Amino acid sequence: MNQILVSEKVYITPELKKRKRMYKTDFFISAFLVFILFSYYIYAEYDKNKSEAVSQEILSSLTFEDNFIDDTTIKFADNSIVVILNTEDPFEIRYEPPPTVEEERPNVLNRDVRTSASGQQYYTVATINIPSIGVKYPVLNTTTDELLKISPTKFWGPEPNEVGNFCIVGHNYRNTKFFSKVIYLEKGNIIEITDGTGKTIRYEIYDKYIVSPTDVACTSQRTNGMREVTLITCTNDSSQRVIVKAREII
């Protein structure tokens, strides 16, 4: 018996003890990293759900007794921002900021101007409804990283339901939020846009494709006098952009 005990003790060498300590250290580090990643995932989901709640609260508060007016204008002036949509379709634009609550807004009684956490003011210019995938959201007046976490936003184009190409961008969170299900749309599906007057126009999808993040040709306003809607979101791996084009049903 003593020989057996001595033999077992002999095999527990300093090298083996060091290796065991390393294994324990690696285990605790791995467990800590898993905890951090899991906590981050929980927080990210909480943040997304919180943003979704804000968006749905905006949607439920909307009424259409009066007009919403989008103050985004196109001006050809000095020191304007030059945005090249493609090699043949340049525009010079300058975005006018939305009015503050204190500013007078003639004939506009129902614009719900809100303030984001960072102090940015925003408002709703339309609602988008896509029955085939169960998507319904307010469309906010301008695109920023902060506002995209609240709801889909207007990216480019005329006011809702006017002649031209009304471009809307939204996040793909790879779940059921915002534009996550837009990637599953097909030709023939219907998109409904309700503007600030309460008028709803139905648009039928006629094209869907993928482009690189730097390709903004889909925002061109050359619609041959038609009303169009363009939806923009990310692919599931966020490396490219999914473009969905729809045209007014006449």
Secondary structure by P-SEA (a helix, b strand, c coil): caaaaaaaaaaccaaaaaaaaaaaaaaaaaaaaaaaaaaaaaaaaaaaaaaaaaaaaaaaaccccbbbbcccccccccccccccccccbbbbbbbbccccccccccccccccccccccbbbbbbcccccccccbbbbbbcccccaaaaaccbbbcccccccccccbbbbbbcccccccccccccccccbbbbbbccccbbbbbbbccccccccccccccccccccccbbbbbbbcccccbbbbbbbbbcc
